[in-house]
Amino acid sequence: MSTDKPVVNLELLKAGGFIKQKQPELFSVRIRIPLGNVSSAQLLKVAELASDYGRGVVHLTVRQGIEIPHIHFKDFNAVTAELGNAGLDLGACGSRVRVVTACQGTALCPHGVGDTESLARKLDERFYGQSGLPHKIKMGVTGCPNSCIKPQENDLGYIGVVEPFFSETEAECISCGLCEEVCTSGAISLIDGKPVIDLSRCSYDAKCISSCPTGSISPHRQGWNVFVGGKWGKEPQIGVLFKEFVSEEEALQITGNVIAAFRKLAGERERLGSLINRIGLDAFRNEVLHVRD
Amino acid sequence: MSETKVEVLDLRGVVCPINFVEVKLKLEELETGECLEVWLDGGEPVENVPRSVKEEQHKVLVLKKEQDYWRLLIEKATG
């Protein structure tokens, strides 16, 4: 009887999206859902698999993913194949670049100022699943400083930002004071009826620009603020600002260099945030700037 | 012109985007160059309606905070 029991490498399975349950021989299957977007047809397939191979339930993860629990290991191949037919892959676990999370950004959020879909897709294409890292790497992309995706709790976080600029060359200011009213960070005061913007207090959420009824406040520069070193777990910490107002291409480049520096400098099982704590942000920044990958 | 009676559309208590739809409908009744006064709540209504009016090429002449609402004066554009 013991001969027909397959040998199972738990670590290999975990890296590939099969997470061991406390119940013997059962696993929770993690599905890769980049940006939290999944088609209705795929959802139906997931529901079908959960009924056919699991116990008719799915688990929604904190990283916008889906897991199907209670899958017996003898069904791994069938489940993997059926997911593949629906265009779904297994999700990365272990010391790899994990699925990229994102809010909907400019695609449909009225507050959005950054094209999260574009940046997150490119991050996913270029970096997802990279292995052989000292520890996991998580990335989160959010379209404005409201930070709904909580980018600063990721190893790499990206926030869409816009710096406002007041000028009457394009349109005359009618001194309504709406910009001052909508600015939640208190960066705008009307002086002689015209807005004066204190950029040291500005949150770069572009509320003043989007609400201005004449168009006399406009974007001066716009891009992504990149944060590094965020993590949760037993010793949570918020990521720190690495670079402001970078272009999409530069954000991708920084990401590649940060991962390369992480590979080079971090000890076994050391998170990016812990590495930065140990060597200091300046030393880490210096290393990233001189990394050639 | 400034002596002309301007119609007031009181949209206090009317939420987005219904308030803007009402402004649009009212503006359709006016001739080019005629004005409409709109009263809006603070918050979302005043952040959205004046900007939307501008995006439709109408001119925002005045936007002023009164006691507990915002007074918006619009001049209807051509078309």
Interface residues (C-beta under 8 A of the other chain):
Chain A: I174 C176 G177 L178 E181 V182 K207 S210 S211 C212 P213 T214 G215
Chain B: G42 V46 E47 N48 P50 R51 V53 K54 V60 L61 V62 L63 K64 K65 W70 L72
